């Protein structure tokens, strides 16, 4: 899904930063096929890496207009083996799916606030139909409002879900 988003944005003339935690060769290949794209390896669950991803974006392009949070991970554990879902598993899942999104977003917000057309897009997984979706208004120079049913005037809508899928950011 992340590669499709990157290709679509690049096709619309947007310069893209491709990121992954582990699949560096695939990320580098994708960046190489896109015009003026770069690849930055880093784990969004790591605070320093999340900040570095944004910093390298700013260093490369001098600005940030769109953040696509598409990183996610999960573990498939049979119901009869719930003990396998120990604290380490939960830390990994929440590290990427929750804290990673938060860390990357908070690192990006100061730069997004400088853009008149800033947008944050959170992409969810196939598990999203099991959750309630909501719309968040993201306004330049302000922090996002809590979930609402409709965005404020002249603000880009962001669909959110508690679980994010893939391993890509733009």
N, C-alpha and C positions, 0 to 999 in steps of 0.2 A: 504494500500500500504506500509506503514512504517513497519508494522509487517512482511510482505513478504520480504522486503529488509533486515531487521534484521535477519530473519531466514536464508536467503540465505548467508549473510556474515558470520554468526555464523557457518553455515554448511561448509563454506570454511576455517574454523579455525580462523576467525577474532574475537577478543574479542569486545563485543558490549556494548555500553551505550545506554539504552532506555530512552527517555524523553517524557514527556507530560506536558501540563499546567493544565489540569483538570481531565483527566481520569487516576488517580493514580492506581486504582485497576487493570485496564487492562494493564497498563504499568508494574506493579510489576509482574503480572501473566506471561507476555511475557518474562521479564528478568529471571524469575524463570525457565522457560522451556528451556532457552538457556544456553549452557555451558559457565561458567565463565563470565556471563553478570551481569550488575548492572542496577538499575533504579535510575534516578535522576529527581525529579519533579521540574519544573520551567517553567516560561513563557518567551519565547525568545523575546517577545516584551518589556520585562523589562530588562534594561541594566545590573542591578546587577544580575538578574537570569541568563542571557546569560553568563556572566563572571563566575558565580558559576558553571554552567553546565560544562564548559571547565575545570575550576579549579578542580572539583571533578573527572573528567576524568583523569587528570594528576596525582592527588593524588592517585587514584585507580590503574592506569596502568603505570604511569611514562612516557607516551608518547601519541601522537595522530598522526595517519597516514591518516585517512579518516574522512572527515566531510560530512555527508549527511543532507542537508537542505530539510526537507520535511514538515515543519510546514506551516499551512495555514488556513485561515478562509475567509468566505464571508457572505453576506446577500443577500437573494433573495427578491428584492423589485419590485413590479409591476411598469411598466413604467408609469401608470397613477397616481402613488403615489410617485413621485420623492422627495417630501418634506420629506419622511421618511428616505431618505439617507442624514441625517444631518451630521454635523461635527463630532459628536461622533462616528457614524458608520464608516465614512471614517478614523478617527484616529485609530479605532480598526483594520480595514482591513489593513491599511498601517503599523500599529504597528507590526503586525505579518508577513504579506506577504512581506514587504519591509525592514523595520528597523530591524525586528527580524533576517532575513537572514544576513543583514549587520553586526549587533551586534555580532551574533554568529561567523560569518566568521572572523571578526576583532579580536575577542577574541582567536580564534583558530590559526590564521596565525603564530604567533610566535612559536608555537609548531609544526605546520605543516612544517615550514621552517627547522626544525631539522631532518625531515624524508627524506630519499633519495627517497621515493616512495609516497610522499604526493598526496592526491587527494581531491578535493571538488566537490561534486555532488549536484546539485540543481534539485529537482524533481518538475515538474509542474503538474497542475491539468488537468482535462478533458477539461478545457477551453483553453488549450494550442493550439489546432488546429486553434483557432481564432487569435492567435498571430504569429509573425514571430520568428522562433527559430534561435538560433545562437550557435556557438561553442566558448568557452573561453579557452585559454591556461592558465593553472595554473602551474607555475614553482616553485619548491622549492627555497627558499631564495629570491624570488622576488614577487612582487604583480602581480595579474592577468592582462594580457593585455586586451584592449577593445575587443569587439566581433570581431571575424574573421571567415573566412569560413573554415580554417583548422588549427589544432594545430601546434605549433612549434615542431621540432624534440625532441623526448624523453620526452614529456610532456603529462600528462594525460588529455584527453578531458573532458569538462564539458558542458552538455547541459543546457541551461538556458532559462527561460521564465519569464515574469513579474509576474506571479501568481503561487504560490507554493501550493501544496495540502497536506492534512494530518496533523499529529501532532507528528512527530517522528524525532529524530536525532540519528546519530551514530557517 
